[in-house]
Amino acid sequence: MPASDRPTPVPDLGSFMAEDTGEGTPRLGRVTAWDGSVVHLRPPGGGATWTAAPGRLRRPTEEEAALIRVLTTPVPATSRPPGTCPEPPVVLSVEPLPPAVPTPGCPICELVAAWEQSSLRRHDYSKAADFRVEMRNHPHTEPKLRMPEVRRPRELP
């Protein structure tokens, strides 16, 4: 039987093959199906499938096999071993912070301090912390810019 009439061996399903292209760079792919006249291949690591004649396929070289291993090896989401921290953990105090002290003579600070105490009694620590921040950021000096006062037009009799 002449060499051209011999059946072309079909690669095993799941094996990687290389198809030489005209551009010089071979296409690498895993065999996903064989329908009699063409072999269906998918690139390593995923992508769109393509078909190739079985006679155009060959086994990958060592360099191509190394590239296939790189493209198909999963990369872990973190480089640290699980359960380890890059820094020591933060240790929080068990003792609560003392209540904020309002600025003497400032009615806004006194009101915010009362609201903080009310929130602490209700065990709403998040709201109490918000009031403490509000008291800390409250300015006790006159603002440099003031909004002009808007005068109402006189009412007509």
C-alpha positions in Angstrom: 0.0 0.0 0.0 1.5 3.4 -0.9 2.3 5.9 1.9 -0.3 8.3 0.7 -3.1 5.7 1.1 -2.2 4.8 4.7 -4.6 6.1 7.3 -3.3 8.9 9.4 -3.0 8.0 13.1 -5.5 9.9 15.2 -4.1 11.5 18.4 -5.7 10.5 21.7 -8.4 12.7 23.1 -7.0 15.0 25.8 -3.4 14.9 24.4 -1.6 18.1 23.3 -0.6 18.5 19.7 1.2 21.1 17.6 0.1 22.3 14.2 2.7 24.0 12.1 1.4 27.2 10.5 2.8 29.4 7.7 3.7 32.2 10.2 6.4 30.1 11.8 4.8 29.9 15.2 3.0 26.5 15.7 -0.4 26.4 17.2 -0.6 24.3 20.3 -3.9 22.6 21.4 -5.5 19.8 23.3 -7.5 17.3 21.2 -11.1 17.7 22.2 -12.9 15.7 19.4 -12.3 13.7 16.2 -15.1 13.6 13.6 -13.4 11.4 10.9 -11.6 13.9 8.7 -10.6 16.7 11.1 -9.3 17.0 14.7 -10.8 19.6 17.0 -8.3 21.4 19.2 -8.6 23.9 22.0 -5.6 26.2 23.1 -3.9 25.4 26.4 -5.5 27.4 29.1 -8.8 27.8 27.1 -10.0 29.7 24.1 -11.8 29.2 20.8 -11.5 25.7 19.3 -10.2 25.2 15.8 -10.0 22.2 13.4 -6.9 20.7 11.7 -6.2 17.8 9.4 -4.6 14.9 11.3 -1.7 14.9 8.9 -0.7 18.4 9.9 -0.4 17.6 13.6 2.7 16.5 15.4 3.7 15.9 19.0 5.0 19.1 20.8 8.8 19.6 21.2 10.3 19.9 24.7 10.1 23.7 24.6 6.5 23.6 23.4 5.6 21.1 26.2 7.2 23.4 28.7 5.0 26.3 27.4 1.9 24.1 27.6 2.8 23.3 31.3 3.1 27.0 32.0 -0.2 27.8 30.3 -2.2 25.0 32.0 -0.8 25.2 35.6 -3.2 27.1 37.8 -1.9 30.0 39.8 -2.9 30.3 43.4 -4.7 33.5 44.4 -2.2 34.2 47.1 1.5 33.4 47.3 1.4 33.0 51.1 0.6 29.7 52.7 -3.0 29.7 54.0 -3.5 30.9 57.5 -0.5 33.2 57.6 -0.4 36.9 57.9 2.2 39.3 56.5 2.0 41.4 59.7 1.2 40.5 63.3 -2.5 40.7 64.1 -3.9 43.8 65.7 -4.9 43.3 69.3 -7.8 45.6 70.4 -8.2 46.6 74.0 -11.1 45.2 76.0 -11.5 48.4 77.9 -13.9 50.9 76.2 -12.6 54.3 75.4 -13.5 57.0 77.9 -16.3 59.3 76.8 -15.3 62.4 74.9 -15.0 65.7 76.9 -16.9 68.6 75.4 -15.2 72.0 75.1 -16.4 74.2 78.0 -19.0 76.7 76.9 -19.7 75.1 73.4 -23.4 74.2 73.2 -22.8 72.0 70.1 -20.1 69.9 71.8 -22.4 69.5 74.9 -25.2 68.3 72.7 -23.0 65.9 70.8 -21.6 64.5 74.1 -25.1 63.9 75.3 -25.9 62.1 72.1 -22.8 60.0 72.5 -23.8 59.0 76.0 -27.3 58.1 74.8 -25.8 55.9 72.1 -23.5 54.2 74.5 -26.4 53.4 76.9 -28.2 51.8 73.9 -25.0 49.8 73.0 -24.9 51.5 69.6 -21.1 51.9 69.6 -20.9 52.8 65.9 -23.1 55.8 66.4 -21.2 56.8 69.6 -18.0 56.7 67.6 -19.5 58.9 65.0 -20.5 61.5 67.6 -17.0 61.3 69.1 -15.5 62.1 65.6 -18.0 64.9 65.1 -16.9 66.4 68.4 -13.3 66.1 67.6 -13.7 67.7 64.1 -16.1 70.5 65.3 -14.4 73.9 64.8 -14.3 76.2 67.8 -13.1 79.3 66.0 -15.2 81.7 63.9 -15.2 80.7 60.2 -13.1 82.9 57.9 -15.9 83.0 55.3 -19.5 83.6 56.1 -22.5 83.3 53.9 -24.1 86.7 53.2 -27.4 87.1 55.0 -30.3 87.1 52.7 -32.9 89.7 53.4 -36.5 88.9 52.8 -38.4 91.4 50.6 -40.8 93.4 52.5 -44.3 92.1 52.5 -46.8 94.1 50.7 -49.8 95.5 52.7 
